[in-house]
Amino acid sequence: MSWVTAVEKAVAGWSDVARTGISIHGGLICLAAKTEEKGSRRLLHIIQEGGLFVKTSLRTYGITALVVVFVLAVGTGASASPYNESPMLKALVEAGELPPVEQRLPEEPFVVGPGTLAPEEHVDFEIGQYGGPLRMVSSTPEVNFDVYIMSSEPLLRGQGHGMANLQPNLVSHFEVTENNTVFTFTLRKGLKWSDGTPVTTEDVRFAIEDVMFNEVLTPVVPVNYRSAARAGGDPMELTIVDDYTFSLSFSEPYGGFVTDTSVGGWWQSYNVLLKPSHYLKQYHIDYTPLEDMRAELQAEEFEDEWWQLFGLRDIVGSAMTRTRAIGFPTLHPWMRVDGPDGVMVFQRNPYFHKVDTAGNQLPYFDEIHSYEASDIQMVNMMVISGEADWLRDQAALASMPLYVQNQERGGYEVLVLEHHLTPTVLKMNPHHEDETWSSLVNNLEFRRALNMAIDRQEIIDVAYFGMAEFPTLVPSEYDPEEANRILDSIGMDQ
């Protein structure tokens, strides 16, 4: 069965439902909320690929519905009208503190529906209801990788953790031309940052020309933005067409760049190619005199190091869960806000660009509360006592007996899932400066022998309690005698 990549971004009101969700980061365990009410009970359906989860829960009489929200558009202009919004935002609109939802959404919102991210046969999709908060727990101060992954918004999205059904996400259109050397994107018109500022190609130009190509801020252009993804490849070239359209050109074919802006974008989101220039220019020396930054430089105990201040103010990747992300304009579904000590609070982005097929602006959760635990043991205690709704990154396979024994008490269920990648990978540097080593690891026969010397069954039995499978991309035969013969044949017997 193919895997499905999705993130639970939606839940209806939780009322009196016991709730907890857990999976292991290696993709082998997931604990999910159990829903019971008035004799009606339907279990959560969770399918996983890419380290993310689709989670749907339906009740006949209940008010809870967990549905896939982090998915791709069914079409660019087929969303329902009129649009609906969370009661939390509706109250702000009525108080005159927020524009109507129609003015907050882009002209063509990204529509979430069956089959947009996950194959329809793998997801029991249903329209959700607004509610929350979703309770999480983390033993890592200031960091919750589940929140980060749930919030990731790359330029393009496909089904699962792959390229199937690739569709625009933050952009409304993209095109690849000239033998995979020119990539043209058009931003969604009306797309806005979380503070209501329109997103334009000035944000792209700033991110690339003023940040990526600034040698002080970025001493070396990342390899994935160089031709053919080679360390020595020419850096890409940016062409601004108009306020919404831009192209990125490479001197050599680079078909993998589409993957980098979609699948690869899970780990960096949009943050490298798109930055809120209206906010960050106040920390960039090309736009703001050093003296105007002096107060903030001193507050951070810097002297004239404006680039370090810029680095603190520019929120990239998982930094979106940190306190310093408060107030930073974002395109994520949730944004970090002030909260009580020991709790990371994330509140819905009122300008988020997605709606479901009924026209409901997403996400369904108003807030996410991530509680800080002193260690992994405390995380487990909070889970089994029913103090968390969802945990994935810090669930431990070794704690499986504890999870199973306390399911009824904690109101959760333990699910064993497949994972989108190999949790344990052995990599060798083929470009090491030691020529003898480099020559060896570039020898196919050496790598074949090394592959045969790995007892994968023992690793599965000991490290993963039997809950893993052999890889399919490389042979999994364990034959140490043949491995030694191959090594002898290439001179390793000397």
N, C-alpha and C positions, 0 to 999 in steps of 0.2 A: 504494500500500500504506500503510495506516495505521501510525503509529509506535508503539513500545512503550516505556513508561517502566519501568525497573527498575534495580536496583543489584545487582551481583554481591556477595552477602554470604556466599557459601558456596563452599567448595572442599574437596575431599577431601585426603588426605595428598599431599604433593608429591613425595616420594621423589627420584628422580634426573631428574625432568622439567625440561627447559629451559622457562623461563617468562618472559613479559613481556607486558604489555598496555598499549596506548597508544591514545588518540584525541585529536583536537584539540578544544578547548573549543567551537569553532564547529561541532562535530559532523561534521567532514569526514574525520577520520582516527582509526582505532583500531588499535592493535597488540595482539594477544591471544596468549595462550600457545599454543604448539604442543605437542601431546601425541603421543609416539611410544613404543611399548614392544612388544617381541616381535613386530614385524611388524604390529601392530594399530594403526591410526591413524584417529581421527575428529576432525575439526576443530571448533573452538569455533564456536558459533552466537551471534552478537551482533546484537541489534536495539536501536535506541535511539530514545528520544523524551524530551524534557524534560531532556536533558543527562545521562541516567542509562542504565545498560546492563543488559540481560539477557545473561548469559554462561553457556553450558552446554557442558560438555565430557564426553564419555562414552568409556570405554574398554572393550573387550571383555575384556582381561586385566589392565588397570591398576587402580590403587586410587584414581585421581583422578576426582572428579565435581564440576563447578562447576554450581550450580543457583541459581535465583532464590530469594532469601530475603526480600528487601524487598518483600513483596506482601501483598495483603489476604486476610482470612479467607474460606475457602470457606463456612463457617458458624460460628456461635458455640459450638456444643456438639458438633461432630461429630469432634473430634480423637481420634486413636487412643489406646489405653491398653493397657498402662502406658506412661508417658513414658520417654524415654531422654535421656541427657545426654552431654556431652563427657567422655572419660576424665579430662581435667584436673579437671573439677568433681567427677566421681565419686570421685576420690582424696581431695578435700577433704571430701566427705560421709562417706567411710569413716573419715577421721581425726577426725571430729566437729567440723570447722571450718565446716561449711555444712549447712543443712537439706536434706532430700531434695528432689529436683526437684519432686515433687507439691506440696510446701509453698511452693516458690518461684514457681510459676506461678499466674496468676489462675484463678479457678474456671472461666472460659471463655476459654482461650487463643485468640489469633489464629492461625488455621490457614492455612498456606501450601500451596497446591496449584495444579494446572493451572487457568488462567483467572482466578485471583484478582486479579492485577494486570495481566497482559498477556493478550491473546487467545490461546487455546490454539493457534491455527494459526500463531502467531508465535514460540512458545517451545517448544523441545524439553525439556520439564520432566522431571526425574528426581530421585529422592531422593539426597542427597549423603552424604558421609562426613566425619567430623570430622578436622581437621588444621590445617595452617598452619605458620608464619605467612605472611601475604601481605606481600610486599615492595613498597614504593612508594618514590618519590623526589620531593623537592620543593626548589626553589631559594628558596622563601620561608620564612624562619625562623619556626618556631612555627605555621605554617599549612599545611594540606593540604586544599584544598577538595574533593578526591575523597573523603576520609575523612568530611568533614562531610556531603556530600550522601548518601553511602552510609548514614550514621547517622541521617538525618532521620526523625522520627516525628511527623507531624501527627495531629490528633485523628481525621480522616477520611481515607480513601484511595479513589482510583478507578483504573480501568484507564488506563494511559498517563498522560501529563501533561495529564489532563483529568478530566471528571466521569463518564465511563461506568462503570457497575458500582460506583457509589459505595457504600462500606461503612464501618462503624465500625472504627477502629484502636485507639487508646488507650481509646476508649469502647466500650461494648457495645451502645448504642442511642442514636439521636438522632431528633428530631422537629421539624418546622418547622410552625408554626401561625400563625393570626391574620394572614393575608395577608403572610407573610414578615416578620413583626416579632418573633416569639418563637421562639427556638431552644433546645430542651431536650436536654441530654446526660446520659447515665448512664455513669459511669466503670466500667471492668471491676472487679468485685469480686475482691479478692485481688491486684490490680495493686500492685507494690511498686517502690520506688526501689532503686537498685543497692546500697544499704546494708541492704536488707531492711525498711525502714520502709514501712508501707502508704500507698498513695496515696488521699487522700480529698478531699472538697470543701473542706476547710480549706486545701488547697494551691491550689485555685482562688480561694477568697475572699482569701487572702493575696496572690496574684498580681495580682488586680484591685483590691481595696479598698486594700491597704497599699502596693502598688507603682505600678500604673498610675494610680490616683486620688490618689496622694500627690504634691503639687505640687513637693516638693523632689526626689523621685526622677524624676518624670515631669512636667515643667513643662507639656507639652501632650499631651493624649490623642491617640494616633495616629489618623489619619483613618479607617483601616479598622476602628476600633472606635467610630465615630460613625454615627449614622443616615444611611442612604443613601450611606455612604462619602463624605460631604461634609465639607470642612474646617470649615464652620460648623454641622454637624449636631450634635444632642444626643448626648452620650456614652451608651453602652449602660448598661443597668441589670442588676445581678446579683441573682438570687434563688436562695438555697440551699434546696433541697427536703429533702434528707436527706444522709447521709454520702457518697452516691454520685451523687446527681442534682442538677443545677443548670440554670438557664435564663438566657439572655441576651436582653434585650428592647430593642427600638429604637422610637423614636417615629414612624418612617417605614418603609415597606417596604424591605427590604435583602436581596433574593434572592441577591446576590453574596457574602453572608457565608459561605454553605456553601462556596463556592469558596475563600474566604480561609482556612478551617479545613482545607482539603484541599490543593489545588494550591498556594495561596499559602503553606501551611504548610511546603512544601519548603524555603523560604529562611529560615524562622524556627523550624521544628519546632514543638514544643508550648510552647516556653519563655515565651511571653508570657501565655498563659492558665493555665499550670500550673507552679508552682514548688515546690521542696522546702522547705516552710515550717519544718519541724523543724530544718533546717540554717540557713536564711537569717535566722530571727528573732534569732539571736545577733548579727547585724550591723544590726538595725533598731532605731531609737531608741524605738519604741513598745513594744518588748519587752525591750530590754537597756539598762541605764544606760550613759552615755558612759564612765564610769570602768572598766566591765567590758570595754570595747573598747580601753582606752588602750594596752595593750601592742601590739596589732596596728596601731592607728593610728600609733604611733610607728615601728613597723617599716616602715610604708609611707611614712614621713615626712609624715604628716598631723598636724594639730592636733586640731580638733574636727569635722572634715569627715567625719562618719560616713557620709554619703551617697556619698562617693567610695570609702570602704572597701566599702560595700555593692555598689557598681558593679563593683569588682574581684572580689568573692566570688561575685556572681551570674553564672553562665555562660550566655550567650545566643548562639544561632546558632553561627557558626564559631569562637567562642572555646573550643568544646569540644576543639579540637586544641591549645590552649596549655597551658603548664606550670601556670598558675594553675587549670586545670580538675582537676588531680589532687586526689582526695578529694571532689570535688563529686558529690552524689547525682544520678544520671541515669536516664533511661528508654531511652537509646540502646542499640544492640546491643553497642557497645564503649565503653570509658571510658579516658581518658588515665591512664597510670600512670608511675611512675619508670622511667627507662631510661638507657642510656649516653649520653655526650655525642654530639651530632650525630645522635641517633635519637629520633624521637617513637614511643613505644610505646603501643599501645592494646590493652587486654585485654578479653576477653569479659565481658559483664554477666551474672552468674549468675542474676539475677532477670528477664532479658529475657522478654517476654510472648508470644513467638511459638514455634510448633512447626510441623513439616511434617506431611504427612498420615500419616506413619508414627509420629508421636508424638515425634520427635526435637526437643529444645529447640534453638532457633536462637540465634545464627548457627553456621555450621560452622567458621569460622575461630576458632581460640583467640586469636590475636593478629594485629595489623597493625603492621608496622615501616615507618615512613616515614623514609628517610635524607635528611639535609640535603646539598644540593649547592650549590656556590658560585655557580653561574649556570646559565642554560639550556644552555649548551654542555656543562657537566659532566653535566647531566641526560641529555642525548643520549648522552654517552659511557657512562654507567652502563647505559643501556638497551641499546645495541648490544653491550655486553660481557656481557649476560645477568644484570645485578645487580638488575634490577627485574622484578616480575611484572605490574604494572599501572600505566599512566599515561594520563591523559585530559586533565586541566586544562592541563598545560604542554607538551603535544605541539604541534609547530609544523608548519603546512602547508608552509612553506618548506623544512622538513627532510625532506620526503617522499622525495627521492632517497636521502638517507642512510639512512632507515629501510628502504627497499626493498632497498638493496644489502647490508645487514647482517642480513637476516632469518635466514638460516641460522646465522650466527655467534651471534646473540643468542637464537636459539630462539623467535622470536616471529613473528607474522604481522601484516601491515598490512591493515586493513580501512577502507574508506571508507564512512562512515555519514551518514544524514540527521540533521538537528538539529531540536530542538523549537522553536526561535525564530530570529529574524533576528539574526545576529551584529552587523550594522551597522544602527542605527536612528537616524533623524533626528527629533528631537522639538523642538517649539516650545512656549513657555509661553503659553497663551491667556489667562492671568490676570495678565499683567504690569501693573505700575502705570502704564506708559506707555500711555495710552488709544489713541494712534494705532497703536502696535504691536499692542495687544490687538485692536483693531477689524480690523486687516489679517489677522492669523492666524486670526481667527474667520470670515473670509470664505471660504466654500466654493470660490469661483472662484479665489481666490489659491492655495489648497491644491491644487486641480486643476492649475493651471499649474505649480506647483512640482513636482508629481508627474511631469508630462510632461517636465520639464527634466532629469530624472535618467536618465542612460544606464546602465541596469542591466546591460546586456550587457557593457559595458566594465569595469564593476566586477567582474563574474563572471570575465571573462577575465584581468584584471590582478591582482586581489586574491585571487581564489579558484581560480586556475589552471583555470578552466572547470568546477569541481566545485561548482556551486550552481545553483539554479533561481529563476525569477521568482516573486515572491509571488503568492498567489491572492486575498488579501483586498482588494487594491486593484488598479486597472488598471496594467499595466506598459508601456504604450505610450510610446515615446520620440519626442517630436515638439516640438522646440524652437521651430519656427515657430508652431505652434498655441499653445504656452505663452506666447510673446511676444504673440500676438494677444489672448489672454485677459487678460494683464496690462495691455495697452493699454486694453482695454474697461472695466477697473475703475479707470482713472485713473492707472495706473503709468507712463504715457508723459509725465506732466507734469514 
